């Protein structure tokens, strides 16, 4: 069975379907918002909807680089840990959505080509077990979990802005 057939019917298709579903929930939370609303903090948290969208895109792209080339590839570009959670001057919701679409398309293409069993040692960080390695499959599961978690955060933030909900 070719990789393209596996994508349509197998584990790869399932992983992509779940990831795309949770991306859709996150995108749904920002529907019909202005840039000002997307940048608004509406809860006690520092989080805003535009910042969450930006963070999820940055995170997905970094893990995609890890899946291809390991920790060195993941860390090949610097990250603004605080800035990734808020909209910077000049950023727009439309621009953040376009960047998220670009990242998602790249990840989706990788899922069709990478060996899901290939693994790389994790970067050194206090939140990773020393010496642990993750497979591409585990990376995808982590990206799905991260996206789902932040889609839930986004739903609470959106409801606090104008009462809109993803479901219900």
Secondary structure, DSSP 8 states (H G I E B T S, - for coil): --HHHHHHHSHHHHHHHHHHHHHHHHHHHTTT--HHHHH---SSSS--HHHHHHHHHHHHHHHHHHHHHHHHHHTSS---TTGGGS--TT--HHHHHHHHHHHHHHHHHHHTTS-TT-EEE----TTS-TT-EEEHHHHHHHHHHHHHHHHHHHHHHHHHHHS--S--
